[in-house]
Amino acid sequence: MEPLAITIRTADSADLPLVIPLLSLLDPPGTPPLEREEAAKLLARLATYPDYRLFIAMVDGEAVGTYSLLIMDHLSHRGRPIGLVEDVVVAAGRRGQGIGRHLMQHAMGECRAKGCYKLALSSNLARTDAHAFYAALGFQRHGISFVVEL
């Protein structure tokens, strides 16, 4: 089987009809998707962040995956930035084809290019398949993550 020709690029407001259905896969079943107008407002706001981008993966004109990356500056670790990945999604019918691996390799490359000392992500405890996927890519469990529902 020939490898997929995956293109990853920064998404913009014209891509929202492609990205919104992918991101809705992260929500519990029955959750209404974000309206395009609201998504466009949020994307415009995110564009004001110094180094936050939404990426979209395409194969033959089809949106097959997405992720968000924030490269955050801070004063520890001698001022080296950290990459934070969120909202990693591969289209349901496209899982197991190497798209997720391609997305995460892309994120790692973006972080290396910006001089990040690490790339971090969080994953729900119930998503054991995702944990195995991240471990296979070299991610290691590090610390503990805490959340508070607001």
C-alpha positions in Angstrom: 0.0 0.0 0.0 1.3 3.4 -1.0 1.8 5.9 1.9 -0.7 8.7 2.1 0.2 12.1 0.8 -0.6 14.1 4.0 -0.4 17.9 3.9 -0.5 19.8 7.2 -1.1 23.5 7.2 -2.3 26.3 9.4 -6.1 26.4 9.3 -8.0 29.6 8.8 -11.6 30.7 9.0 -12.4 29.2 5.5 -11.4 25.8 7.0 -13.9 25.9 9.8 -16.5 23.8 8.0 -13.8 21.1 7.8 -12.4 21.5 11.3 -15.6 21.9 13.3 -16.9 18.3 12.6 -13.5 16.9 13.5 -13.4 18.8 16.8 -16.9 17.7 17.6 -15.6 14.1 17.8 -13.9 15.2 21.1 -17.3 16.0 22.7 -19.7 13.6 24.3 -22.3 12.1 21.8 -25.2 14.5 21.4 -23.3 17.6 22.1 -24.2 20.2 19.5 -21.1 21.4 17.5 -19.8 24.9 17.8 -21.6 27.3 15.4 -19.4 28.5 12.6 -19.9 32.2 13.5 -18.8 31.6 17.1 -15.9 29.4 15.9 -14.8 32.3 13.5 -14.8 34.7 16.4 -12.8 32.4 18.6 -10.3 31.7 15.8 -9.9 35.4 15.2 -9.2 35.9 18.9 -6.7 33.0 18.9 -4.9 34.6 16.0 -4.0 37.5 18.4 -2.0 35.0 20.6 1.7 35.3 19.9 2.2 31.7 19.0 -1.0 29.7 18.8 -2.0 27.9 15.7 -4.7 25.5 14.6 -3.5 22.9 12.1 -5.4 20.9 9.6 -4.3 17.7 7.8 -5.5 17.1 4.3 -5.4 14.0 2.1 -6.7 14.4 -1.5 -8.8 17.4 -0.5 -10.3 15.7 2.5 -9.8 17.0 6.0 -8.5 14.0 7.9 -7.1 15.5 11.1 -6.4 18.5 13.2 -4.6 19.7 16.3 -3.8 22.9 18.1 -0.4 24.1 19.2 0.5 26.8 21.7 4.1 27.7 22.1 4.4 29.4 25.4 7.2 31.5 26.7 8.1 31.6 30.3 10.9 32.5 32.7 11.9 29.0 33.9 14.2 26.6 32.0 16.4 29.5 31.0 13.6 31.1 29.1 13.1 28.2 26.7 9.5 27.9 25.5 7.2 24.9 25.9 4.9 23.4 23.3 1.4 22.5 24.4 -0.7 20.3 22.1 -4.5 20.2 22.4 -7.4 18.9 20.4 -5.7 16.1 18.5 -8.3 14.5 16.2 -8.1 12.1 13.3 -11.3 11.5 11.3 -13.0 8.3 12.5 -12.7 6.5 9.1 -9.1 7.5 8.8 -7.7 6.2 12.1 -4.8 3.6 11.9 -3.4 5.1 8.6 -0.5 7.1 10.1 -2.3 10.4 10.2 -2.0 10.9 14.0 1.7 10.0 13.8 2.2 12.6 11.1 0.3 15.2 13.1 2.4 14.6 16.2 5.7 14.6 14.2 4.6 17.9 12.7 4.0 19.3 16.2 7.4 18.1 17.4 9.0 19.7 14.4 7.3 23.0 15.0 8.4 22.9 18.6 12.0 22.1 17.7 12.1 25.0 15.3 11.0 27.3 18.0 13.6 26.0 20.5 11.1 24.4 22.9 12.6 22.2 25.6 9.5 19.9 25.6 6.2 19.2 24.0 3.4 18.4 26.5 -0.2 17.2 26.1 -2.9 15.7 28.3 -5.2 12.8 27.6 -8.3 11.6 29.4 -7.5 8.6 31.7 -10.2 6.5 29.8 -8.4 6.9 26.5 -6.0 4.0 26.9 -5.6 3.5 23.1 -4.5 7.2 22.8 -2.0 6.6 25.7 -0.5 3.7 23.8 -0.3 5.8 20.7 1.5 8.6 22.4 3.9 6.2 24.2 4.8 4.7 20.8 5.7 8.2 19.6 8.1 8.6 22.5 5.9 10.6 24.9 6.4 9.6 28.5 4.1 10.0 31.5 5.4 13.0 33.4 3.9 14.3 36.6 0.3 14.4 37.3 -2.4 16.5 35.7 -5.1 18.2 37.8 -8.2 19.9 36.6 -11.1 21.7 38.2 -14.4 22.0 36.4 -15.6 25.6 36.3 
